[in-house]
Amino acid sequence: MGLSATGLPHAVPTANFGVVLRLRRRLDRRLQTVGQIVVFVAQVLYLLPLTFRRYRRETLDRMIDLAWGRGSLIVDGGVISVLIALGIAIGGMVAIEAWATLNIMGFGALTGIIGSLANNREMAPLVAGIAFAAQCGTRMTAEIGSMRIAEEIDAVEAMGLRPIPFVVGTRLVGGLLCVAPGYALTLLTSFFVLDFVVRNFYHAAGGTYQHYFVEFLTPADLVYSTLKATVFAAAVIMIHCYYGYFASGGPVGVGQASGRAVRASLVAVMTLDFVMTIILWGLKPTFLFKG
Amino acid sequence: MRPVNAIATVGRAARLLVEVLRFSITDALSGRLPVGELVNQAWLLYKVTALPAVLMAIPFGGMVAVQISGLINQVGANSLVGAASGVGIVRQGAPITAGLLMGGAAASAIASDLGARAIRDELDALRVMGVDPVRHLIVPRFLALIVLAPILCAVIIASSVVASFLLSLNVSDVAPGTYWSSFGAFAKMVDVWFAIGKAVVFGAIVGIVSSLRGMEAKGGPRGVADAVSASVVLNVTGILFANLVITQVETMFFPMRVA
């Protein structure tokens, strides 16, 4: 152990000091990522008025592109066709399960309650979030990510356009404009399929089914469930744009960014669903049986 | 011609499936299966899906418990909360969640890897060297997904049943014994087998779709990204429709009974 200029021995770190340093570096990286996300989201939201004022045409273009895609149904298609397809799948699934469970107790026609409550409150918003993540989200990560690695985002900036409102803001607004009509389609498709399956395949009494279905389908619930779908779509679009905007590492990098974005948005949709269920209906939701 | 193209894609997927199955069986019998690569891939895919699986399962279980117990408390039958959680989680929630994670996270890992190889012409180079990419790249990934699916499904069932149990215990005042006895009365072993079977089918869909999309990627970085997007959306739609079909088959041949 040598002596330093002051005559005191050098401070020699213990063998475990490396662990501390590594942990600190890892924590630093985490915090940096959190900061990056916060700044990104804040910028997108803060610059939304600019998006509305300056990039109205681009926003409409994005909306049409997100809704219909290149005109095919699933691959390269828009979110609307996926929303309808998932509406059919979810309506059928709820009908089969609810009928099978309730009918053993002789309450088959009460499927109407499950149809209006489970579909409207949970299932339809969840599949809407998933459809947005799978169709719009991955497309956005792909587009923005390949713009980033082809240095097109820097080019956008060089042309005097603000990249965040022009690239991300327009997509956020365009996506949210598709939510209300698209979500209404999902909900209606799932209700229609449910009704069709229960009445025509299971030969339930139509009047009883309708009675319970309508009784538990309140306007407030419809508004809340649309609100849920809107929040999911906004979260999904933000997450996917974030991962695309900061993509790096060539072609594989964009693909991997897409994967990370899908994972993050699936978790976000589920967690937001739980949180919003509790916020909107409380920990102990109450239902009024009017007879 | 769009419909013709769509049918051609289905045909190529079917041919890929047949090839993958043939190589899996013959190589397994002759002991030439690339086990090391298979384990590597399975571990890689497990790493990208396990944590999100738990993070998705817990809110799902909680959501089921909250909504169902609210409805059931109203008619004074809160012993049925366990039953509803059993049906909701084991029969539908867990396999769909596992499928979505495989179709989202695992699929993008597979499609971006194979897609990058495709646009760099590595797959053609392999073919020139007499190495079949289906046999050496796709079979291990496909089998890795098949191995992963039941594990993921089990992780999700366990964590979301625990979440729903704790929530109905503490929030909805259901007695623990009541919860488990009604859970057991409705959820049968058959349901667990079907859940695992569903997850395996979803894994197979994900394996074939993402490998096909990845192998057929073209046109630079954008091509890889498009392959990933296409495989994710195809997987999600395919999984939900496969789920519908399997659910119908299950209720037809194993109708629900109360024990």
Interface residues (C-beta under 8 A of the other chain):
Chain A: S72 I74 V75 D76 V82 A85 L86 A89 I90 G92 M93 I96 E97 A100 T101 I104 I113 L117 A118 R121 E122 V127 I130 A131 A133 A134 Q135 T138 R139 T141 A142 E143 G145 S146 I149 A150 G250 P251 V252 V254 G255 Q256 S258 G259 R260 V262 R263 L266 V267 M270 T271 D273 F274 V275 T277 I278 W281 G282 L283 K284 P285 T286 F287 F289
Chain B: R2 V48 T49 P52 L55 M56 P59 F60 G62 M63 V66 Q67 S69 G70 L71 N73 Q74 V75 A83 A84 V87 R91 Q92 L100 L101 G103 G104 A105 A107 S108 A109 A111 S112 D113 G115 A116 I119 V171 S172 F186 G220 P221 R222 G223 V224 A225 D226 A227 V228 S229 A230 V232 V233 L234 N235 V236 T237 L240 F241 N243 L244 T247 Q248 T251 P255 M256 R257 V258
